[in-house]
Amino acid sequence: MAGLLKKTTGLVELAVCDTLHKRLKIFMVKAEPNVKKLEEQLQSGQIEEVIVQAENELSLARKMVQWKPWELLVDEPPTNQWKWPI
């Protein structure tokens, strides 16, 4: 949504956040004590589902730190490994 409103922040090396609403969900959780209203605001199912999703995302983030996908491969990939369809 933010991308539709503006194309730049006007600040060097600070891109426009196109997931603003997702990033600000924590403020909803802190501001709304009523669980039913919170579920309606988040629009992500029951609050237990939101908790499971958050735990899964945290688990994945921890695994990514261990896996270091940003580093180069140890061995060169086989020819055409990344080509689809073969």
N, CA, C and O atoms as a printed pandas DataFrame, in Angstrom:
     atom_number atom_name residue_name chain_id  residue_number  x_coord  y_coord  z_coord
0              1         N          MET        A               1    0.815   -1.185    0.000
1              2        CA          MET        A               1    0.000    0.000    0.000
2              3         C          MET        A               1    0.857    1.246    0.000
3              4         O          MET        A               1    0.553    2.209   -0.705
4              5         N          ALA        A               2    1.936    1.243    0.789
5              6        CA          ALA        A               2    2.802    2.413    0.845
6              7         C          ALA        A               2    3.418    2.689   -0.512
7              8         O          ALA        A               2    3.649    3.844   -0.869
8              9         N          GLY        A               3    3.689    1.625   -1.277
9             10        CA          GLY        A               3    4.252    1.801   -2.604
10            11         C          GLY        A               3    3.329    2.587   -3.510
11            12         O          GLY        A               3    3.793    3.292   -4.406
12            13         N          LEU        A               4    2.026    2.474   -3.290
13            14        CA          LEU        A               4    1.073    3.224   -4.087
14            15         C          LEU        A               4    1.044    4.688   -3.683
15            16         O          LEU        A               4    0.735    5.551   -4.504
16            17         N          LEU        A               5    1.358    4.972   -2.447
17            18        CA          LEU        A               5    1.301    6.335   -1.953
18            19         C          LEU        A               5    2.559    7.117   -2.272
19            20         O          LEU        A               5    2.487    8.311   -2.562
20            21         N          LYS        A               6    3.706    6.467   -2.225
21            22        CA          LYS        A               6    4.952    7.159   -2.518
22            23         C          LYS        A               6    5.960    6.201   -3.130
23            24         O          LYS        A               6    5.910    4.994   -2.895
24            25         N          LYS        A               7    6.870    6.749   -3.912
25            26        CA          LYS        A               7    7.868    5.927   -4.588
26            27         C          LYS        A               7    9.208    5.961   -3.872
27            28         O          LYS        A               7   10.047    5.087   -4.087
28            29         N          THR        A               8    9.417    6.948   -3.034
29            30        CA          THR        A               8   10.679    7.075   -2.320
30            31         C          THR        A               8   10.443    7.691   -0.949
31            32         O          THR        A               8    9.462    8.401   -0.726
32            33         N          THR        A               9   11.365    7.401   -0.035
33            34        CA          THR        A               9   11.295    8.028    1.281
34            35         C          THR        A               9   12.004    9.371    1.272
35            36         O          THR        A               9   11.809   10.197    2.163
36            37         N          GLY        A              10   12.832    9.578    0.251
37            38        CA          GLY        A              10   13.626   10.797    0.203
38            39         C          GLY        A              10   14.877   10.700    1.063
39            40         O          GLY        A              10   15.614   11.676    1.198
40            41         N          LEU        A              11   15.120    9.536    1.643
41            42        CA          LEU        A              11   16.290    9.322    2.484
42            43         C          LEU        A              11   17.227    8.328    1.816
43            44         O          LEU        A              11   16.781    7.328    1.251
44            45         N          VAL        A              12   18.515    8.600    1.879
45            46        CA          VAL        A              12   19.512    7.742    1.249
46            47         C          VAL        A              12   19.487    6.357    1.888
47            48         O          VAL        A              12   19.502    6.227    3.112
48            49         N          GLU        A              13   19.448    5.325    1.046
49            50        CA          GLU        A              13   19.487    3.916    1.449
50            51         C          GLU        A              13   18.325    3.500    2.354
51            52         O          GLU        A              13   18.459    2.549    3.125
52            53         N          LEU        A              14   17.192    4.195    2.272
53            54        CA          LEU        A              14   16.012    3.796    3.032
54            55         C          LEU        A              14   14.859    3.643    2.058
55            56         O          LEU        A              14   14.267    4.623    1.606
56            57         N          ALA        A              15   14.554    2.388    1.744
57            58        CA          ALA        A              15   13.509    2.095    0.763
58            59         C          ALA        A              15   12.129    2.248    1.386
59            60         O          ALA        A              15   11.969    2.184    2.605
60            61         N          VAL        A              16   11.150    2.449    0.536
61            62        CA          VAL        A              16    9.761    2.515    0.971
62            63         C          VAL        A              16    9.348    1.135    1.463
63            64         O          VAL        A              16    9.627    0.131    0.807
64            65         N          CYS        A              17    8.698    1.080    2.590
65            66        CA          CYS        A              17    8.240   -0.189    3.161
66            67         C          CYS        A              17    6.899   -0.555    2.547
67            68         O          CYS        A              17    5.908    0.144    2.757
68            69         N          ASP        A              18    6.859   -1.644    1.791
69            70        CA          ASP        A              18    5.605   -2.070    1.176
70            71         C          ASP        A              18    4.842   -3.069    2.046
71            72         O          ASP        A              18    3.760   -3.519    1.669
72            73         N          THR        A              19    5.395   -3.415    3.200
73            74        CA          THR        A              19    4.716   -4.311    4.141
74            75         C          THR        A              19    4.470   -3.604    5.468
75            76         O          THR        A              19    4.557   -4.212    6.535
76            77         N          LEU        A              20    4.173   -2.354    5.388
77            78        CA          LEU        A              20    4.002   -1.526    6.576
78            79         C          LEU        A              20    2.998   -2.102    7.562
79            80         O          LEU        A              20    3.265   -2.153    8.762
80            81         N          HIS        A              21    1.854   -2.534    7.068
81            82        CA          HIS        A              21    0.809   -3.034    7.959
82            83         C          HIS        A              21    1.231   -4.312    8.684
83            84         O          HIS        A              21    0.898   -4.497    9.855
84            85         N          LYS        A              22    1.954   -5.183    8.005
85            86        CA          LYS        A              22    2.423   -6.406    8.655
86            87         C          LYS        A              22    3.433   -6.083    9.744
87            88         O          LYS        A              22    3.422   -6.698   10.810
88            89         N          ARG        A              23    4.299   -5.124    9.477
89            90        CA          ARG        A              23    5.329   -4.768   10.443
90            91         C          ARG        A              23    4.751   -4.104   11.687
91            92         O          ARG        A              23    5.341   -4.179   12.765
92            93         N          LEU        A              24    3.620   -3.467   11.544
93            94        CA          LEU        A              24    3.045   -2.729   12.662
94            95         C          LEU        A              24    2.009   -3.519   13.452
95            96         O          LEU        A              24    1.352   -2.954   14.326
96            97         N          LYS        A              25    1.846   -4.810   13.168
97            98        CA          LYS        A              25    0.860   -5.627   13.879
98            99         C          LYS        A              25    1.142   -5.702   15.373
99           100         O          LYS        A              25    0.211   -5.804   16.171
100          101         N          ILE        A              26    2.406   -5.654   15.760
101          102        CA          ILE        A              26    2.738   -5.751   17.183
102          103         C          ILE        A              26    2.086   -4.626   17.968
103          104         O          ILE        A              26    1.723   -4.810   19.130
104          105         N          PHE        A              27    1.933   -3.464   17.347
105          106        CA          PHE        A              27    1.291   -2.346   18.034
106          107         C          PHE        A              27   -0.189   -2.627   18.268
107          108         O          PHE        A              27   -0.755   -2.189   19.269
108          109         N          MET        A              28   -0.812   -3.352   17.352
109          110        CA          MET        A              28   -2.209   -3.756   17.543
110          111         C          MET        A              28   -2.327   -4.671   18.755
111          112         O          MET        A              28   -3.232   -4.520   19.576
112          113         N          VAL        A              29   -1.407   -5.616   18.856
113          114        CA          VAL        A              29   -1.435   -6.587   19.956
114          115         C          VAL        A              29   -1.286   -5.868   21.295
115          116         O          VAL        A              29   -1.977   -6.194   22.260
116          117         N          LYS        A              30   -0.396   -4.906   21.349
117          118        CA          LYS        A              30   -0.176   -4.176   22.600
118          119         C          LYS        A              30   -1.344   -3.255   22.944
119          120         O          LYS        A              30   -1.615   -3.011   24.120
120          121         N          ALA        A              31   -2.033   -2.744   21.930
121          122        CA          ALA        A              31   -3.091   -1.758   22.160
122          123         C          ALA        A              31   -4.465   -2.373   22.416
123          124         O          ALA        A              31   -5.312   -1.731   23.038
124          125         N          GLU        A              32   -4.706   -3.597   21.953
125          126        CA          GLU        A              32   -6.047   -4.188   22.034
126          127         C          GLU        A              32   -6.085   -5.337   23.036
127          128         O          GLU        A              32   -5.545   -6.406   22.751
128          129         N          PRO        A              33   -6.712   -5.150   24.210
129          130        CA          PRO        A              33   -6.786   -6.225   25.202
130          131         C          PRO        A              33   -7.846   -7.283   24.870
131          132         O          PRO        A              33   -7.758   -8.409   25.360
132          133         N          ASN        A              34   -8.831   -6.945   24.060
133          134        CA          ASN        A              34   -9.911   -7.864   23.710
134          135         C          ASN        A              34   -9.446   -8.793   22.588
135          136         O          ASN        A              34   -9.181   -8.341   21.473
136          137         N          VAL        A              35   -9.347  -10.084   22.883
137          138        CA          VAL        A              35   -8.809  -11.057   21.924
138          139         C          VAL        A              35   -9.662  -11.140   20.664
139          140         O          VAL        A              35   -9.121  -11.209   19.561
140          141         N          LYS        A              36  -10.969  -11.135   20.807
141          142        CA          LYS        A              36  -11.867  -11.238   19.642
142          143         C          LYS        A              36  -11.666  -10.048   18.699
143          144         O          LYS        A              36  -11.589  -10.222   17.483
144          145         N          LYS        A              37  -11.583   -8.854   19.258
145          146        CA          LYS        A              37  -11.363   -7.657   18.437
146          147         C          LYS        A              37   -9.981   -7.702   17.788
147          148         O          LYS        A              37   -9.811   -7.292   16.639
148          149         N          LEU        A              38   -9.001   -8.202   18.531
149          150        CA          LEU        A              38   -7.645   -8.317   18.002
150          151         C          LEU        A              38   -7.607   -9.265   16.809
151          152         O          LEU        A              38   -6.963   -8.970   15.803
152          153         N          GLU        A              39   -8.295  -10.402   16.916
153          154        CA          GLU        A              39   -8.363  -11.355   15.800
154          155         C          GLU        A              39   -8.971  -10.696   14.569
155          156         O          GLU        A              39   -8.507  -10.920   13.451
156          157         N          GLU        A              40  -10.001   -9.889   14.766
157          158        CA          GLU        A              40  -10.640   -9.194   13.647
158          159         C          GLU        A              40   -9.695   -8.170   13.029
159          160         O          GLU        A              40   -9.658   -8.020   11.808
160          161         N          GLN        A              41   -8.937   -7.470   13.856
161          162        CA          GLN        A              41   -8.007   -6.464   13.350
162          163         C          GLN        A              41   -6.851   -7.099   12.578
163          164         O          GLN        A              41   -6.456   -6.602   11.524
164          165         N          LEU        A              42   -6.315   -8.188   13.102
165          166        CA          LEU        A              42   -5.176   -8.844   12.458
166          167         C          LEU        A              42   -5.575   -9.565   11.174
167          168         O          LEU        A              42   -4.769   -9.677   10.250
168          169         N          GLN        A              43   -6.803  -10.051   11.112
169          170        CA          GLN        A              43   -7.314  -10.771    9.942
170          171         C          GLN        A              43   -6.400  -11.932    9.535
171          172         O          GLN        A              43   -6.113  -12.131    8.354
172          173         N          SER        A              44   -5.957  -12.683   10.527
173          174        CA          SER        A              44   -5.069  -13.822   10.271
174          175         C          SER        A              44   -5.570  -15.084   10.948
175          176         O          SER        A              44   -4.781  -15.985   11.230
176          177         N          GLY        A              45   -6.854  -15.166   11.211
177          178        CA          GLY        A              45   -7.414  -16.337   11.871
178          179         C          GLY        A              45   -7.468  -16.146   13.371
179          180         O          GLY        A              45   -7.437  -15.023   13.874
180          181         N          GLN        A              46   -7.548  -17.267   14.080
181          182        CA          GLN        A              46   -7.603  -17.220   15.537
182          183         C          GLN        A              46   -6.240  -16.827   16.085
183          184         O          GLN        A              46   -5.213  -17.055   15.446
184          185         N          ILE        A              47   -6.239  -16.240   17.267
185          186        CA          ILE        A              47   -4.997  -15.737   17.853
186          187         C          ILE        A              47   -3.977  -16.858   18.044
187          188         O          ILE        A              47   -2.771  -16.625   17.959
188          189         N          GLU        A              48   -4.463  -18.077   18.305
189          190        CA          GLU        A              48   -3.548  -19.217   18.447
190          191         C          GLU        A              48   -2.825  -19.502   17.130
191          192         O          GLU        A              48   -1.654  -19.880   17.129
192          193         N          GLU        A              49   -3.528  -19.320   16.012
193          194        CA          GLU        A              49   -2.905  -19.505   14.699
194          195         C          GLU        A              49   -1.841  -18.443   14.452
195          196         O          GLU        A              49   -0.794  -18.726   13.868
196          197         N          VAL        A              50   -2.111  -17.234   14.895
197          198        CA          VAL        A              50   -1.148  -16.140   14.747
198          199         C          VAL        A              50    0.109  -16.443   15.557
199          200         O          VAL        A              50    1.224  -16.191   15.102
200          201         N          ILE        A              51   -0.077  -16.981   16.755
201          202        CA          ILE        A              51    1.058  -17.330   17.611
202          203         C          ILE        A              51    1.894  -18.433   16.968
203          204         O          ILE        A              51    3.121  -18.342   16.946
204          205         N          VAL        A              52    1.246  -19.470   16.444
205          206        CA          VAL        A              52    1.970  -20.562   15.778
206          207         C          VAL        A              52    2.749  -20.020   14.580
207          208         O          VAL        A              52    3.905  -20.390   14.373
208          209         N          GLN        A              53    2.124  -19.152   13.798
209          210        CA          GLN        A              53    2.799  -18.567   12.638
210          211         C          GLN        A              53    4.030  -17.766   13.074
211          212         O          GLN        A              53    5.087  -17.861   12.450
212          213         N          ALA        A              54    3.894  -16.990   14.130
213          214        CA          ALA        A              54    5.022  -16.202   14.628
214          215         C          ALA        A              54    6.151  -17.108   15.117
215          216         O          ALA        A              54    7.324  -16.832   14.868
216          217         N          GLU        A              55    5.796  -18.187   15.812
217          218        CA          GLU        A              55    6.812  -19.136   16.276
218          219         C          GLU        A              55    7.519  -19.797   15.102
219          220         O          GLU        A              55    8.735  -19.986   15.135
220          221         N          ASN        A              56    6.768  -20.147   14.065
221          222        CA          ASN        A              56    7.367  -20.755   12.873
222          223         C          ASN        A              56    8.313  -19.782   12.172
223          224         O          ASN        A              56    9.385  -20.179   11.714
224          225         N          GLU        A              57    7.923  -18.520   12.087
225          226        CA          GLU        A              57    8.780  -17.520   11.452
226          227         C          GLU        A              57   10.062  -17.312   12.251
227          228         O          GLU        A              57   11.138  -17.170   11.670
228          229         N          LEU        A              58    9.953  -17.294   13.582
229          230        CA          LEU        A              58   11.133  -17.150   14.428
230          231         C          LEU        A              58   12.053  -18.356   14.274
231          232         O          LEU        A              58   13.272  -18.203   14.205
232          233         N          SER        A              59   11.480  -19.546   14.222
233          234        CA          SER        A              59   12.263  -20.762   14.032
234          235         C          SER        A              59   13.012  -20.725   12.702
235          236         O          SER        A              59   14.193  -21.068   12.635
236          237         N          LEU        A              60   12.325  -20.310   11.657
237          238        CA          LEU        A              60   12.967  -20.216   10.345
238          239         C          LEU        A              60   14.097  -19.194   10.365
239          240         O          LEU        A              60   15.160  -19.438    9.795
240          241         N          ALA        A              61   13.881  -18.061   11.011
241          242        CA          ALA        A              61   14.926  -17.035   11.087
242          243         C          ALA        A              61   16.173  -17.583   11.780
243          244         O          ALA        A              61   17.295  -17.313   11.353
244          245         N          ARG        A              62   15.972  -18.349   12.845
245          246        CA          ARG        A              62   17.115  -18.942   13.553
246          247         C          ARG        A              62   17.846  -19.958   12.676
247          248         O          ARG        A              62   19.074  -20.029   12.696
248          249         N          LYS        A              63   17.087  -20.745   11.907
249          250        CA          LYS        A              63   17.705  -21.717   11.006
250          251         C          LYS        A              63   18.483  -21.018    9.899
251          252         O          LYS        A              63   19.558  -21.476    9.511
252          253         N          MET        A              64   17.951  -19.918    9.393
253          254        CA          MET        A              64   18.637  -19.191    8.328
254          255         C          MET        A              64   19.990  -18.668    8.816
255          256         O          MET        A              64   20.958  -18.641    8.055
256          257         N          VAL        A              65   20.056  -18.254   10.079
257          258        CA          VAL        A              65   21.328  -17.805   10.644
258          259         C          VAL        A              65   22.327  -18.959   10.644
259          260         O          VAL        A              65   23.505  -18.750   10.351
260          261         N          GLN        A              66   21.878  -20.169   10.966
261          262        CA          GLN        A              66   22.760  -21.341   10.963
262          263         C          GLN        A              66   23.153  -21.733    9.541
263          264         O          GLN        A              66   24.311  -22.061    9.285
264          265         N          TRP        A              67   22.191  -21.700    8.616
265          266        CA          TRP        A              67   22.430  -22.153    7.248
266          267         C          TRP        A              67   23.264  -21.170    6.434
267          268         O          TRP        A              67   23.945  -21.583    5.495
268          269         N          LYS        A              68   23.231  -19.900    6.764
269          270        CA          LYS        A              68   23.977  -18.849    6.064
270          271         C          LYS        A              68   23.759  -18.898    4.550
271          272         O          LYS        A              68   24.721  -19.057    3.797
272          273         N          PRO        A              69   22.522  -18.765    4.098
273          274        CA          PRO        A              69   22.244  -18.858    2.662
274          275         C          PRO        A              69   22.862  -17.735    1.843
275          276         O          PRO        A              69   22.901  -17.824    0.616
276          277         N          TRP        A              70   23.340  -16.691    2.484
277          278        CA          TRP        A              70   23.950  -15.576    1.777
278          279         C          TRP        A              70   25.387  -15.881    1.369
279          280         O          TRP        A              70   25.959  -15.163    0.549
280          281         N          GLU        A              71   25.977  -16.934    1.930
281          282        CA          GLU        A              71   27.350  -17.289    1.585
282          283         C          GLU        A              71   27.391  -18.104    0.292
283          284         O          GLU        A              71   26.387  -18.675   -0.133
284          285         N          LEU        A              72   28.562  -18.142   -0.315
285          286        CA          LEU        A              72   28.747  -18.915   -1.543
286          287         C          LEU        A              72   28.611  -20.410   -1.257
287          288         O          LEU        A              72   28.829  -20.856   -0.131
288          289         N          LEU        A              73   28.251  -21.175   -2.279
289          290        CA          LEU        A              73   28.153  -22.626   -2.136
290          291         C          LEU        A              73   29.538  -23.221   -1.913
291          292         O          LEU        A              73   30.529  -22.691   -2.415
292          293         N          VAL        A              74   29.614  -24.317   -1.167
293          294        CA          VAL        A              74   30.883  -24.992   -0.916
294          295         C          VAL        A              74   31.397  -25.593   -2.217
295          296         O          VAL        A              74   32.576  -25.451   -2.544
296          297         N          ASP        A              75   30.526  -26.261   -2.957
297          298        CA          ASP        A              75   30.877  -26.851   -4.248
298          299         C          ASP        A              75   30.055  -26.176   -5.336
299          300         O          ASP        A              75   28.971  -25.652   -5.079
300          301         N          GLU        A              76   30.580  -26.194   -6.541
301          302        CA          GLU        A              76   29.834  -25.652   -7.674
302          303         C          GLU        A              76   28.609  -26.524   -7.933
303          304         O          GLU        A              76   28.708  -27.749   -7.870
304          305         N          PRO        A              77   27.469  -25.926   -8.220
305          306        CA          PRO        A              77   26.278  -26.730   -8.508
306          307         C          PRO        A              77   26.422  -27.456   -9.843
307          308         O          PRO        A              77   27.108  -26.966  -10.741
308          309         N          PRO        A              78   25.788  -28.614   -9.984
309          310        CA          PRO        A              78   25.838  -29.334  -11.258
310          311         C          PRO        A              78   25.267  -28.467  -12.389
311          312         O          PRO        A              78   24.434  -27.593  -12.152
312          313         N          THR        A              79   25.716  -28.716  -13.586
313          314        CA          THR        A              79   25.228  -27.983  -14.745
314          315         C          THR        A              79   23.715  -28.125  -14.849
315          316         O          THR        A              79   23.171  -29.213  -14.659
316          317         N          ASN        A              80   23.059  -27.051  -15.143
317          318        CA          ASN        A              80   21.601  -26.983  -15.320
318          319         C          ASN        A              80   20.800  -27.253  -14.046
319          320         O          ASN        A              80   19.595  -27.493  -14.128
320          321         N          GLN        A              81   21.432  -27.221  -12.876
321          322        CA          GLN        A              81   20.681  -27.464  -11.645
322          323         C          GLN        A              81   19.600  -26.410  -11.448
323          324         O          GLN        A              81   18.506  -26.734  -10.985
324          325         N          TRP        A              82   19.878  -25.177  -11.783
325          326        CA          TRP        A              82   18.935  -24.090  -11.550
326          327         C          TRP        A              82   18.092  -23.788  -12.776
327          328         O          TRP        A              82   17.353  -22.804  -12.781
328          329         N          LYS        A              83   18.181  -24.598  -13.806
329          330        CA          LYS        A              83   17.429  -24.370  -15.034
330          331         C          LYS        A              83   16.126  -25.164  -14.985
331          332         O          LYS        A              83   16.122  -26.341  -14.622
332          333         N          TRP        A              84   15.010  -24.511  -15.356
333          334        CA          TRP        A              84   13.723  -25.185  -15.354
334          335         C          TRP        A              84   12.911  -24.712  -16.522
335          336         O          TRP        A              84   12.921  -23.508  -16.778
336          337         N          PRO        A              85   12.226  -25.522  -17.240
337          338        CA          PRO        A              85   12.343  -26.985  -17.242
338          339         C          PRO        A              85   13.614  -27.421  -17.956
339          340         O          PRO        A              85   14.180  -26.679  -18.759
340          341         N          ILE        A              86   14.047  -28.620  -17.654
341          342        CA          ILE        A              86   15.286  -29.139  -18.253
342          343         C          ILE        A              86   14.988  -29.693  -19.619
343          344         O          ILE        A              86   15.892  -30.181  -20.298
